[in-house]
């Protein structure tokens, strides 16, 4: 079960996050706004970033990308609103639905629950980065073939969750698949076809049917 | 030339499995929803909503918000009274979503609170706060209605066996994953909107009326959309607000609601409290029915339920209905409006009556099924066999514990007919490319694929050879996608348009082949003379003969290719853990007709989806209103539960193909019978009747303890 959980794999723990907030409150009084701070340097010096924009370097789908955003900007907003990578969706905005799932170093995370500044130095893969040109990833191909999508709004998130599962477990059982998809909500009711597609994709990438 | 669906063996696309034509776009993130539209200089709109369930708005001061450097436009909805927590008060457009949020906090609103009521029973009391001047209780016109004779003397007859129960269904929110909203961009008097809608023409006309500009000056686009389920027809307050803000700011504005707003403000399935009394002769012939129902659609909107349901031809029927207003967001159409509620009440009542009669429920249903409805009888036969109806507990609750199994039945009916108001155009270009155009919307059902596949098949081509275009007001006008009307309206129009284009192409080609047009056939990507293999053009060289102007075939929907009226039956097997109260649906057998099956792959998906929403409504979903504060306490996706991967049962879906009936819609019927089937299965498992949805573990445990006591 443990490796199915989608926690930001940034080294952030709940306790660490709370400690950070405490420091932030103490530090705000001495901050001047609107100054760009080099985030890594600032972090190293124990300084608090923002509230003005800071440069953020992200590696998305194998390409280095730079954005200047306020430190409060989530990874999801950086991708969608600043890099025009709109595949990941904001649906619940609070880590309940998985519509924003992307891979961080190959593992699924909720991009709405993570700050862009914390995703630096990680390999970020979005749904746009799976296909090689026109050649779909086996997970994507299986989703299309098995009609594992209806309105399609939850689909990028589910594709990434299944991709994440197959990255760490190339031979999943039906129960593995269900657990891997348990953090993604779909309103149209594609789940049974998603399960079919996930198992078919596992077979496909082993060179089966 | 009469156009007809060919024989099943001749149809190589319709009736088969076709992966969606927009599947690749959706799995790669390339599909652009309204929510995904980014434009240069785009501003973000947000709406300030009343935090109070009922209040007079004394004043609204936008000055501080407007003074914020990131705010580019602000507006006041000029409300005098707000009637539910969430009603629109003001709106802003700003350079980022965060700044817009900040700006909302700078708007100063002075409210004078008024007493509120959010409980439909309380709202009917004479001392309840009045939501509208004419009161909270709105009986149906001509209420009560009596059909046939008065049922009361029949119930009093000692020869009548009857049962009575009160069945309650909760408010359900649509919970579409893409929220309501649009992106609005003005260029002079021309307005373009990218909108998440079930009806681009409806959105266009709303905006054209609102701004008093010609309809032709508004362009509404909905390439793909993230679910609507009945809640997304007009432009909505959020849509007109986005366009107002864009106009004021002189820049495009994106205004998409938050999840919180989505739960509160843009529709829901109304509640129902159904007191049902139903009686039969001792041999199981239904003779008397009386229902007294009320429900709430919030501050407006009806809460009607079609009772008696399915078994309508009871000789003595009396129905009473009242809509009740409360301080909550208005109901809107939601997937088969009224029907799932009525089906839960009726399926439960019939199950109770069957037990009292000492009959099997299926036998009672069969006995009262009109002989014309051979389809439902067939569905009962198929479903009973596949679920193993004989495995049902003869004595409810008698199975071994602690996880007790049971099997139940639910039934439904729906219209789903096509109609006038939908047109299509099929264009054959000189380079051989083909476009099939119809201004309906793909709300996730797969109509885009159907619009492509029908044209392709008529022209002897493959699906990939045709570009299907839907969801745009530049296309031939189409129906709003609701009522399960899209396929039966669009399919005939496309078929006829393609036939017309084909006829025009044949006219061009016939002289070159030295034949008359009626001797030509389009097959396997070729056009040739029937029975003469030497006289043939491949598709590309055939189209090269067209000349410089493409061929256009156009048609409106016409009679003859679509039908109306479906039945439907579902059988559910559940497992109830009597120690935890948890209900798990183990298996659902869904047997559904829809006339001619167009795309078997997406048809099965529709049925899966209906069943899943039905399970979700039966066991999980509930809009919970807090009486003291008048607020919804669970306006998110964690506390408002919808079914997830771990709740999925085994599915056995049977979509009956009945080509002779023409195309009939399939979107709505599969959501209807599920809750009734699940509730009846729970009774069969534990021998305790649950008359209130959702059937949550707390209710199950409480009821089981009461039974023991």
Interface residues (C-beta under 8 A of the other chain):
Chain A: X70 X72 X73 X77 X80 X81 X84 X85 X86 X87 X88 X89 X90 X91 X92 X93 X94 X96 X97 X99 X126 X127 X128 X130 X131 X136 X139 X140 X143 X144 X145 X147 X149 X150 X151 X152 X153 X154 X155 X156 X159 X177 X178 X179 X181 X182 X184 X185 X186 X187 X188 X189 X190 X191 X192 X193 X194 X195
Chain B: X19 X20 X22 X23 X24 X26 X27 X28 X29 X30 X31 X32 X33 X35 X36 X38 X96 X97 X98 X175 X176 X177 X178 X224 X225 X226 X227 X229 X258 X259 X443 X444 X445 X446 X601 X602 X604 X605 X608 X609 X610 X611 X612 X613 X636 X637 X638 X642 X643 X644 X645 X646 X648 X651
